[in-house]
């Protein structure tokens, strides 16, 4: 069955800037076909005012009008022959996609600590003993305990944190649990996070 007007959007022409919708795109396409330059100019200004009304909260930005004219140039595929009130030659940069970022695909022995913790373990191995290393050990151990608490649903053992820290720093960092004091973990914070996830 082929009924006019009952086709899917996926079957229609691709919209370069879908946030303005198909009707605004049709207006732009119509403006290109107008023969008189004055008519095209008037039509383009009307389209800009409609685009502006669609997103009134953006009007406070200093370059808002310029962006709208850039968008109009893109939607017309630079075929609209009018007196542009601003330079739209750089508008094509808007539609270019950035290069995809590389994702570090490293093997993590214990995933619940995360990759950054293993970077800290490597740093702790090479640091000279002193107050700076002691502070980093304190921060690292407390973060490890929080990670264990989060991923093991509340069962945390201080000895496990101490042994993991010693194991992953090749025995360089040894925590004396009789002297070392862990920060208190706020149980409510974790239970609220779990409730939100459910």
N, C-alpha and C positions, 0 to 999 in steps of 0.2 A: 504494500500500500504506500503510495507516494502522494501525500497531501501537503500542499504548499503551506509553510509556516509551522508545520509539525515536525521539523527535522531537529536532530540533536545538535547541541553546540559543538560536539566533537566532529560533526560533519561540515560545520561551517568554516569559513576562513579564519586562520589563527590571528588572535589579537596581539599586537605588539605590546600594548599597555592595557591589560585587562581591567585595571582598577577604574578606568573611565567607562567601561562597558561598550557594548556593540553599537548602541544608538549614537554615542559621540563619534565612534569610528565612522559610522555612516555619514554623519554631518561633515567630517573631514573629507571623506571620499567625494561627497557632493561639492564641497568647496573647491576641490581641485578641478572639477569639470566646468565650473562657471567661466564664461568667456570674458567678462569684463573684469579688469583689475580692481576697480572700485568695489564691485560686488564681492569679489574674493576677499578683499581687505575687510569689508564690513562683516562678511560671514566669519572670517577668522577671528575677529574681535569678539563676535557674539559667542563663538565656540569657547574662547578663552574665559569669558565671563561665566559661562555654564560650568566649565571645569573648575573655576574658582569657587563657585557656589557648592560644588560637590564636596569640597574639602575646606570649609571655612576656617577650621582650626589651624591650618597651615599658613594663613594669611599674615600671621605675625612675623614670619621669617623674612629677613631682609631680601633674599634673592628669590622669593616665592614666585613673583611674576615672571622672572627670567626662566625659572624651571618650567612654568606652564608653557611658555613659548618654545622651549626646548622639546617638551613633550609633544606639542603640536607639530613641530618639524619632524620628529620621529614618526608620529602617526601618519603623516602625509608622505613619508619616505622621501622627504626633502623635495617633493614635486610641487608644493604649493608656492606659486609665484606671487608673492606679496611684498610689501615694504615691511620687513621685520623690524620691530622697535628695538631689538637687541641682537647681539651676535649669536647665531644658533649653530655656528660651524663646529663647535665642540660638543654638540648634543649627542652625537653618535657614541661618545664615551660612556654615556649613561647606560646604554644597553649592552655594553661589553661585559662579559662575566670575568671575574678574577680567576686566576689560575688556582686549581685545587691545592689545598695545603696537604703536605705530606704528613702522614700519621706514623708516629714511632711504633714499629712492630717488634718490640723487644719482649723477650721471655721473662716473665716475672715469677720467681719461685713460689711466692705466697701472694696471691692476688688481692687479698683483703687489705694489705698494706699499701698497695699501689706502687707505680713506677717511681714517683718522686721520693718515696721513703727509701728506696734502694739507692737513689742518688745521694741521699743524706748519709746512708750507711757507708758508702764509698768515701764521702767527705770525712766522716768521723774516723775512718781508718788512718787517714794521713795527717790529721790535725795534731798539733803539739798539745800536751796536757796544759791546762790552765783554765781560767774562768770562762773564756769564750767557748771552749770545748765542753766544759761542765754545763753551761747554759744550753748548748745545742743538744747535749745528751738529755737534759731535763725536758726540753720541748719535744724531742723525738720520742722519748719513752712515754710521755703523756699522750702524744698523738697515737702511738701504737696501741695504748690501752683503750683509747676512744674508738679506734678502728675495730679492735677485737670486740669491744662491747656492742658496737653497732652491728657487726656481721655475725656474731655468735649469739645474738638475742639475749644479752645480759650476763652471760656466764664469762667472767673475766678472772684470770689468775695473774697476780703480780709476778709470780715466778715464771710464767709463760712469757711475759713481756721481757723480763730480764734475760731469760735463756735465748729468746729470739734475737734480742739486741746483741748479745755476745756472739751468737752463731753467725749473724749476717755481717758483723764487723770483724770476723775471723778472730774473735777472742780479744780484740783490742779494748773494747768497752765492756767493763764488768761493773754491774750495779750491785752495791751492797744494800740489800732490802731492809736491813736494820737501820740504816741511816737515810736512805732515799725515801722521800715522801711524794706519792702521786697526788695529783690534783683530784679533788672530789668530782665525780661525774654526776651531772644533773639527770636523774632518771626520767623526769617529766619531759625533757627535751626529746629524748629518744622515743618515748611512748607516743608523743604527739606526732612525730615524724612518721612512725609506723601506721598510726591511724589515718593520716593524710594519704599515705600510699594505698591503703585499702579502699 
